[in-house]
Amino acid sequence: MELTRQQVLHVARLANLSLTEEEVEHFAGELSRILDYVETLNRLPLPPPGLHVSEAAKPPTPLREDVSRHSLPVESALSNAPDRSGGFFRVPRILEEGR
């Protein structure tokens, strides 16, 4: 779909843009290519709205074995903390009192 100069100027006016003559020519081509692509997308076959893939058709979600292991020691976890209080990170308050 080839856009005319008038159509490009109309779109520019709607977007509150002022374009030079070179920009009008440039954007006429750019917008035309975008509209051609959208037209191509609109021709693709799509499933009807509301159609859902059944649970049986979905591939199973891969799960790993749940294995218990030791966690990081507190001192190691807090070693790079800029501010700490005991065994905890200390962060600035972001909520006002009473909220």
Short mmCIF file of the C-alpha atoms (twelve columns), coordinates in Angstrom:
data_MODEL
# 
_entry.id   MODEL 
# 
loop_
_atom_site.group_PDB 
_atom_site.id 
_atom_site.type_symbol 
_atom_site.label_atom_id 
_atom_site.label_alt_id 
_atom_site.label_comp_id 
_atom_site.label_asym_id 
_atom_site.label_seq_id 
_atom_site.Cartn_x 
_atom_site.Cartn_y 
_atom_site.Cartn_z 
_atom_site.pdbx_PDB_model_num 
ATOM 1  C CA . MET A 1  0.000   0.000   0.000  1 
ATOM 2  C CA . GLU A 2  1.699   3.163   -1.177 1 
ATOM 3  C CA . LEU A 3  0.972   6.216   0.976  1 
ATOM 4  C CA . THR A 4  0.559   9.600   -0.640 1 
ATOM 5  C CA . ARG A 5  2.277   12.787  0.465  1 
ATOM 6  C CA . GLN A 6  -1.077  14.059  1.795  1 
ATOM 7  C CA . GLN A 7  -1.576  10.940  3.929  1 
ATOM 8  C CA . VAL A 8  1.904   11.271  5.442  1 
ATOM 9  C CA . LEU A 9  1.269   14.942  6.221  1 
ATOM 10 C CA . HIS A 10 -2.080  14.006  7.790  1 
ATOM 11 C CA . VAL A 11 -0.411  11.410  10.048 1 
ATOM 12 C CA . ALA A 12 2.299   13.947  10.943 1 
ATOM 13 C CA . ARG A 13 -0.348  16.526  11.809 1 
ATOM 14 C CA . LEU A 14 -2.158  13.990  14.038 1 
ATOM 15 C CA . ALA A 15 1.141   13.253  15.818 1 
ATOM 16 C CA . ASN A 16 1.875   16.995  16.078 1 
ATOM 17 C CA . LEU A 17 5.070   16.619  14.019 1 
ATOM 18 C CA . SER A 18 6.537   19.035  11.525 1 
ATOM 19 C CA . LEU A 19 8.395   17.263  8.724  1 
ATOM 20 C CA . THR A 20 10.786  18.496  6.061  1 
ATOM 21 C CA . GLU A 21 10.175  17.511  2.443  1 
ATOM 22 C CA . GLU A 22 12.919  14.885  2.684  1 
ATOM 23 C CA . GLU A 23 11.294  13.418  5.805  1 
ATOM 24 C CA . VAL A 24 7.889   13.315  4.094  1 
ATOM 25 C CA . GLU A 25 9.397   11.281  1.238  1 
ATOM 26 C CA . HIS A 26 11.329  9.042   3.641  1 
ATOM 27 C CA . PHE A 27 8.369   8.349   5.907  1 
ATOM 28 C CA . ALA A 28 6.050   7.721   2.964  1 
ATOM 29 C CA . GLY A 29 8.232   4.745   2.065  1 
ATOM 30 C CA . GLU A 30 8.711   3.612   5.665  1 
ATOM 31 C CA . LEU A 31 5.022   3.792   6.553  1 
ATOM 32 C CA . SER A 32 4.085   2.047   3.299  1 
ATOM 33 C CA . ARG A 33 6.396   -0.855  4.125  1 
ATOM 34 C CA . ILE A 34 4.966   -1.076  7.653  1 
ATOM 35 C CA . LEU A 35 1.400   -1.157  6.328  1 
ATOM 36 C CA . ASP A 36 2.364   -3.822  3.771  1 
ATOM 37 C CA . TYR A 37 3.794   -5.948  6.562  1 
ATOM 38 C CA . VAL A 38 0.659   -5.524  8.693  1 
ATOM 39 C CA . GLU A 39 -1.414  -6.539  5.674  1 
ATOM 40 C CA . THR A 40 0.716   -9.675  5.338  1 
ATOM 41 C CA . LEU A 41 0.188   -10.469 9.027  1 
ATOM 42 C CA . ASN A 42 -3.554  -9.994  8.666  1 
ATOM 43 C CA . ARG A 43 -3.628  -12.714 5.981  1 
ATOM 44 C CA . LEU A 44 -2.153  -15.342 8.319  1 
ATOM 45 C CA . PRO A 45 -4.547  -18.056 9.477  1 
ATOM 46 C CA . LEU A 46 -5.281  -17.645 13.172 1 
ATOM 47 C CA . PRO A 47 -7.257  -19.849 15.528 1 
ATOM 48 C CA . PRO A 48 -10.665 -18.501 16.517 1 
ATOM 49 C CA . PRO A 49 -10.760 -16.363 19.681 1 
ATOM 50 C CA . GLY A 50 -11.319 -18.354 22.847 1 
ATOM 51 C CA . LEU A 51 -9.764  -21.537 21.489 1 
ATOM 52 C CA . HIS A 52 -7.487  -23.054 24.124 1 
ATOM 53 C CA . VAL A 53 -5.018  -25.887 23.851 1 
ATOM 54 C CA . SER A 54 -6.234  -28.793 25.918 1 
ATOM 55 C CA . GLU A 55 -4.190  -29.942 28.894 1 
ATOM 56 C CA . ALA A 56 -3.654  -33.308 27.212 1 
ATOM 57 C CA . ALA A 57 -2.027  -31.669 24.185 1 
ATOM 58 C CA . LYS A 58 0.471   -29.667 26.246 1 
ATOM 59 C CA . PRO A 59 3.924   -31.187 26.671 1 
ATOM 60 C CA . PRO A 60 4.766   -32.072 30.275 1 
ATOM 61 C CA . THR A 61 6.736   -29.517 32.242 1 
ATOM 62 C CA . PRO A 62 10.198  -30.884 32.945 1 
ATOM 63 C CA . LEU A 63 10.890  -31.043 36.673 1 
ATOM 64 C CA . ARG A 64 14.163  -31.624 38.429 1 
ATOM 65 C CA . GLU A 65 14.562  -33.755 41.480 1 
ATOM 66 C CA . ASP A 66 13.955  -31.827 44.712 1 
ATOM 67 C CA . VAL A 67 17.181  -32.323 46.630 1 
ATOM 68 C CA . SER A 68 17.929  -30.816 50.026 1 
ATOM 69 C CA . ARG A 69 21.354  -29.196 50.331 1 
ATOM 70 C CA . HIS A 70 23.178  -26.785 52.610 1 
ATOM 71 C CA . SER A 71 22.534  -23.076 52.141 1 
ATOM 72 C CA . LEU A 72 25.057  -20.259 51.968 1 
ATOM 73 C CA . PRO A 73 26.465  -19.289 55.380 1 
ATOM 74 C CA . VAL A 74 25.117  -15.968 56.725 1 
ATOM 75 C CA . GLU A 75 28.570  -14.365 56.906 1 
ATOM 76 C CA . SER A 76 29.264  -15.262 53.293 1 
ATOM 77 C CA . ALA A 77 25.846  -14.014 52.123 1 
ATOM 78 C CA . LEU A 78 26.271  -10.680 53.913 1 
ATOM 79 C CA . SER A 79 29.959  -10.213 53.080 1 
ATOM 80 C CA . ASN A 80 29.271  -7.580  50.385 1 
ATOM 81 C CA . ALA A 81 26.268  -5.940  52.042 1 
ATOM 82 C CA . PRO A 82 26.706  -2.156  52.242 1 
ATOM 83 C CA . ASP A 83 24.765  -2.044  55.514 1 
ATOM 84 C CA . ARG A 84 23.749  -4.841  57.826 1 
ATOM 85 C CA . SER A 85 22.198  -5.367  61.217 1 
ATOM 86 C CA . GLY A 86 23.149  -8.639  62.856 1 
ATOM 87 C CA . GLY A 87 22.416  -11.407 60.398 1 
ATOM 88 C CA . PHE A 88 20.196  -9.279  58.123 1 
ATOM 89 C CA . PHE A 89 20.515  -6.815  55.254 1 
ATOM 90 C CA . ARG A 90 19.666  -3.291  56.361 1 
ATOM 91 C CA . VAL A 91 17.791  -1.228  53.757 1 
ATOM 92 C CA . PRO A 92 16.234  2.254   53.803 1 
ATOM 93 C CA . ARG A 93 12.584  2.551   54.716 1 
ATOM 94 C CA . ILE A 94 10.441  3.167   51.644 1 
ATOM 95 C CA . LEU A 95 6.971   3.332   53.186 1 
ATOM 96 C CA . GLU A 96 5.665   6.088   55.409 1 
ATOM 97 C CA . GLU A 97 4.619   5.336   59.006 1 
ATOM 98 C CA . GLY A 98 1.073   4.103   59.362 1 
ATOM 99 C CA . ARG A 99 0.784   2.549   55.909 1 
# 
